[in-house]
Amino acid sequence: MKKTFFALTLFCIIVLSACAAPKPDMVIFDSEDIPQKATEKSMHADIVNPCQTYSYEQMLIDSKRLTETYPDLIAAENIGESVEGRELLLIKLGKGEKNVLLAGAHHAREYISSTFLMEVIDEYARCYETDNDFGDYDIKSLLDDVTVYIVPMVNPDGVNLVQNGLEAVKDPEKIMSMNMLKDSFSEWKANINGVDLNRQYPCHWDEKRSNTDVPSSEMYKGTAPATEPEVQAMMALCQENDFLLAASFHTKGEVIYWADSGTQNSIEASSSIAQTMSDVTGYDLMPVSEDAAVYGAGFENWFRQEFSRPGFCVELTPTGNGAVPHDDAEFESLIWDKTRYLVAELINQALGIRK
């Protein structure tokens, strides 16, 4: 009986050892040793996680991974520095000779617009490499003809303040001395100098109406147009490149601003492009802005005035929640479900614009 039990035990040990042991042709290594592009699945896996509070640091990490994963399709550059010295990231997506420009987070609390643009880069690049259609759009064909210049976060210092609080800025006393027009730093809109960057462009700046004449959490247009380094960098980028159209992304409203009385009749195709943007997203088109005191000094207004090309402002998210950002975890329902094809349509429309 003892011999039988011993034999049975020995047999079980041998079987279990054989199952646990690696096969002769199996290689065991740590996950860090796995080549980044070892399989088709890993090569085209999601890089950007949009359902999180998307920080400047995360944007830099993701941009590096995107350029490494798609080196022939994506390139990253620095177009300048913010007030606190953060690099202003430019990402180029595509291979075409025609160029369009997209910008996010002129306003600090609207950083989910940066999330949107980074998700666009991630999704469109994967579609290009796998040669898959994206809805009704042939992304590969579009990006072979057009290069999309994307500045995901125009105002990184302000975003840092919104997300991390007063202790995260270089000069907390400077911030505390400014005029707070909202209750909390999570509602901050300006750059770290207390200047609203979307009231800074040299387009009817003198006429721009404001309810504050000192550095503030929002609404302050500065002492003169284009005093802020972030605005200077955006202007230089536009002046150094021939963009067929531009769009700036903001939050709250699900509407599209597409024309103002100063340029309405001088820009071909703006109304038709705006209508396709509305058709794709379901967002309402706003009436033509008539009062320069209201529309003046905005990025898209300056772009239209300076280059006589279509320029748009898209309010990405629903209204509600006051000035506090929406829940980032709800990115899909807040933004992506309605806007995933918007940039593809803008690229498509750019192909029809005459240089």
C-alpha positions in Angstrom: 0.0 0.0 0.0 2.8 2.4 0.9 4.6 1.6 -2.3 1.5 2.3 -4.3 0.9 5.7 -2.6 4.6 6.6 -3.1 4.5 5.8 -6.8 1.3 7.8 -7.2 2.7 10.8 -5.5 5.9 10.6 -7.5 3.8 10.4 -10.7 1.8 13.6 -9.7 5.0 15.5 -9.0 6.5 14.6 -12.4 3.3 15.6 -14.2 3.0 18.9 -12.4 6.6 19.8 -13.0 6.3 19.1 -16.6 3.2 21.4 -16.9 5.0 24.2 -15.0 8.3 24.0 -16.9 8.8 26.0 -20.0 8.6 24.2 -23.3 12.0 24.0 -25.2 10.9 26.7 -27.7 9.3 29.1 -25.2 11.2 32.2 -24.2 10.4 33.8 -20.8 11.1 37.6 -20.3 9.8 40.5 -18.4 7.1 42.7 -20.0 9.7 45.5 -20.3 11.7 43.3 -22.7 8.8 42.8 -25.1 9.5 44.8 -28.3 7.1 47.7 -28.6 6.0 46.7 -32.1 6.2 42.9 -31.5 2.7 42.2 -32.8 0.1 43.9 -34.9 -2.2 44.3 -31.9 0.4 46.0 -29.7 1.5 48.2 -32.5 -1.9 49.7 -32.9 -3.2 49.5 -29.3 -4.7 52.6 -27.7 -2.1 55.1 -26.5 -4.2 58.0 -25.3 -6.6 57.3 -22.4 -9.2 60.1 -22.8 -11.3 59.2 -19.8 -9.0 60.9 -17.2 -8.0 64.3 -16.1 -5.6 65.0 -18.9 -2.5 66.8 -17.8 0.3 68.5 -19.6 2.7 65.8 -18.4 0.5 63.1 -19.7 0.3 64.9 -23.0 4.1 64.9 -23.4 4.3 61.2 -22.5 1.6 60.3 -25.0 3.1 62.5 -27.7 6.4 60.7 -27.3 4.7 57.3 -27.6 2.7 58.4 -30.6 5.8 59.7 -32.5 7.7 56.5 -31.7 4.8 54.2 -32.8 4.0 56.2 -36.0 7.3 57.8 -36.9 6.4 58.2 -40.6 3.1 59.8 -39.8 3.5 61.9 -36.6 6.1 64.4 -35.7 6.3 66.7 -32.6 7.9 70.1 -32.3 8.2 73.0 -29.8 6.7 76.3 -31.0 7.6 78.3 -27.9 7.3 78.5 -24.2 4.6 79.5 -21.8 5.0 82.1 -19.1 6.3 79.5 -16.6 8.6 77.9 -19.2 6.6 74.9 -20.4 7.1 73.9 -24.0 4.2 74.6 -26.3 3.7 71.3 -28.1 2.9 71.1 -31.8 2.0 67.7 -33.2 1.9 67.2 -37.0 -0.3 64.4 -38.2 -0.2 63.4 -41.9 1.9 63.5 -45.0 0.2 65.9 -47.3 1.3 69.3 -48.7 -2.0 71.0 -47.7 -2.1 72.1 -44.0 -4.8 72.8 -41.5 -4.5 74.0 -37.9 -6.3 72.8 -34.8 -5.8 74.3 -31.3 -7.1 73.4 -27.8 -7.1 74.8 -24.3 -6.7 78.5 -24.9 -8.7 78.5 -21.7 -7.3 76.6 -18.7 -10.5 75.0 -17.4 -11.3 73.8 -20.9 -8.5 71.3 -21.0 -10.8 68.5 -22.1 -10.4 70.1 -25.6 -6.7 68.9 -25.3 -8.0 65.4 -24.5 -10.1 65.6 -27.6 -7.3 66.5 -29.9 -4.9 63.9 -28.5 -7.6 61.2 -29.0 -8.1 62.4 -32.6 -4.4 61.9 -33.2 -4.4 58.4 -31.6 -7.5 57.2 -33.4 -6.7 58.6 -36.8 -3.1 57.3 -36.8 -4.3 53.8 -36.0 -6.9 54.0 -38.8 -4.1 55.2 -41.2 -1.7 52.4 -40.3 -4.3 49.6 -40.4 -5.9 51.1 -43.6 -9.3 51.0 -42.0 -12.1 53.4 -42.8 -13.3 55.7 -40.1 -17.0 55.8 -40.5 -17.5 57.1 -44.1 -14.0 58.6 -44.2 -10.8 57.1 -45.8 -8.3 58.4 -43.2 -5.3 57.1 -45.1 -6.3 59.0 -48.2 -7.0 62.2 -46.3 -3.8 62.1 -44.4 -1.8 61.4 -47.5 -3.0 64.7 -48.9 -3.3 66.9 -45.8 -1.0 67.5 -42.7 -2.9 68.5 -39.6 -1.0 70.8 -37.3 -2.3 70.4 -33.8 -1.5 72.5 -30.7 -3.3 70.5 -28.1 -2.7 72.8 -25.1 -2.1 76.5 -25.8 -2.3 77.4 -22.1 -0.4 74.7 -20.1 0.3 76.9 -17.1 -3.4 77.6 -16.6 -4.2 74.0 -17.0 -1.7 73.1 -14.3 -3.3 75.6 -11.9 -6.8 74.2 -12.6 -5.8 70.6 -12.1 -3.2 70.9 -9.3 -4.1 74.0 -7.4 -2.2 77.0 -6.1 0.7 75.1 -4.7 1.6 73.9 -8.1 2.4 77.3 -9.6 5.8 79.0 -9.5 4.5 82.2 -7.8 1.5 81.6 -5.7 1.5 85.1 -4.2 1.2 86.5 -7.7 -1.9 84.5 -8.4 -3.4 85.4 -5.0 -3.0 89.1 -5.9 -5.2 88.7 -9.0 -8.9 89.4 -9.3 -10.8 86.1 -8.8 -14.0 86.2 -10.8 -15.0 82.7 -9.8 -15.0 80.8 -6.6 -12.2 78.3 -7.1 -9.0 77.7 -9.1 -10.7 74.8 -10.9 -12.7 77.5 -12.7 -9.6 79.5 -13.8 -9.7 80.5 -17.4 -6.7 82.8 -18.0 -3.0 82.1 -18.4 -0.7 82.4 -15.4 -0.3 86.2 -15.9 -4.1 86.5 -15.5 -4.6 87.3 -19.2 -7.4 85.6 -21.1 -5.6 84.3 -24.2 -8.7 84.3 -26.4 -9.0 88.1 -25.8 -5.4 88.8 -26.8 -5.2 88.6 -30.6 -4.8 91.8 -32.7 -8.3 91.8 -34.2 -10.4 94.7 -33.0 -8.6 94.4 -29.7 -9.2 98.1 -28.8 -12.9 97.5 -29.2 -13.0 94.4 -27.2 -15.3 94.9 -24.2 -14.3 93.5 -20.8 -15.6 93.7 -17.3 -12.1 93.8 -15.7 -9.1 96.0 -16.4 -6.6 94.1 -14.1 -5.1 90.6 -14.2 -7.9 88.2 -13.4 -9.0 84.6 -13.4 -10.8 85.4 -16.7 -12.0 88.2 -19.0 -8.8 90.4 -18.8 -7.5 91.2 -22.3 -4.1 92.6 -21.2 -2.5 95.9 -21.6 -2.1 95.5 -25.4 -2.7 92.8 -28.0 -0.3 89.8 -28.3 1.7 90.5 -25.1 1.5 86.9 -24.0 4.1 84.3 -25.2 1.4 81.7 -25.8 -0.4 84.1 -28.2 2.8 85.1 -29.8 3.7 81.5 -30.5 0.3 80.8 -32.1 0.5 83.9 -34.3 4.0 83.0 -35.5 2.9 79.4 -36.3 0.1 80.8 -38.5 2.3 83.3 -40.2 5.0 80.8 -41.0 2.7 78.2 -42.5 0.0 78.3 -45.2 -3.1 77.0 -43.3 -6.2 76.4 -45.4 -8.4 76.6 -42.4 -8.1 76.7 -38.6 -10.3 75.6 -35.7 -10.0 76.4 -32.0 -11.7 74.1 -29.6 -13.4 75.2 -26.4 -16.1 73.8 -24.1 -19.7 74.3 -23.0 -22.4 74.9 -25.5 -22.2 72.3 -28.4 -22.2 75.2 -30.9 -20.0 76.4 -33.7 -19.0 80.0 -34.3 -18.1 80.4 -37.9 -18.4 84.0 -39.1 -18.2 87.6 -37.9 -19.4 90.8 -39.7 -15.8 91.9 -40.2 -15.0 89.0 -42.5 -18.2 87.3 -43.5 -18.3 88.4 -47.1 -14.6 88.0 -47.8 -14.0 84.3 -47.1 -15.2 81.8 -49.6 -16.7 78.5 -48.4 -17.0 79.3 -44.7 -20.7 78.9 -44.6 -20.7 75.6 -46.5 -17.9 74.2 -44.3 -19.7 75.3 -41.2 -22.9 73.5 -42.3 -21.0 70.2 -42.9 -19.5 70.6 -39.4 -23.0 71.0 -38.0 -24.3 68.0 -40.0 -21.5 65.8 -38.7 -21.8 66.8 -35.0 -25.4 67.9 -34.6 -24.1 71.1 -33.1 -25.9 74.3 -33.8 -24.4 77.1 -35.9 -24.3 80.4 -34.2 -25.5 83.6 -35.9 -22.9 85.8 -37.6 -21.2 87.8 -34.8 -22.1 91.4 -35.4 -20.5 93.3 -32.6 -16.7 93.6 -32.5 -16.8 94.4 -28.8 -18.0 90.9 -28.4 -16.2 88.9 -31.0 -13.0 90.9 -31.2 -9.5 89.6 -30.2 -10.5 85.9 -30.5 -8.1 83.5 -32.2 -10.5 82.4 -35.0 -11.6 86.0 -35.6 -7.9 87.1 -36.0 -7.2 84.1 -38.2 -10.1 85.0 -40.6 -9.0 88.7 -40.6 -5.3 88.0 -41.1 -5.5 85.3 -43.8 -9.0 85.5 -45.3 -9.4 81.8 -44.7 -12.1 79.9 -42.8 -11.7 79.9 -39.0 -14.0 78.2 -36.5 -14.6 78.1 -32.8 -16.2 74.8 -31.6 -17.7 74.5 -28.2 -17.3 70.8 -27.6 -19.3 69.9 -24.5 -22.9 70.4 -23.3 -23.8 73.3 -21.1 -24.2 72.7 -17.3 -22.0 72.3 -14.3 -21.4 76.1 -14.3 -17.8 77.0 -15.0 -16.4 73.8 -13.4 -15.1 71.3 -15.9 -17.3 68.3 -16.7 -16.4 64.8 -15.4 -13.4 63.7 -17.5 -14.5 60.1 -17.1 -17.5 60.8 -19.3 -15.4 61.9 -22.3 -17.1 59.4 -24.6 -20.7 60.7 -24.0 -19.7 64.3 -23.5 -17.7 64.7 -26.6 -16.5 61.7 -28.6 -19.9 60.2 -29.5 -20.7 63.4 -31.5 -17.3 64.7 -32.7 -15.3 61.6 -33.7 -15.7 62.5 -37.4 -15.4 66.2 -37.1 -11.7 66.5 -37.8 -12.0 64.1 -40.7 -14.6 66.3 -42.2 -12.5 69.4 -41.7 -9.6 67.7 -43.5 -12.0 66.7 -46.3 -13.2 70.2 -46.6 -9.7 71.6 -46.7 -9.0 69.6 -49.9 -11.6 71.8 -51.7 -10.1 75.1 -50.6 -8.1 76.9 -53.3 -4.7 78.2 -52.2 
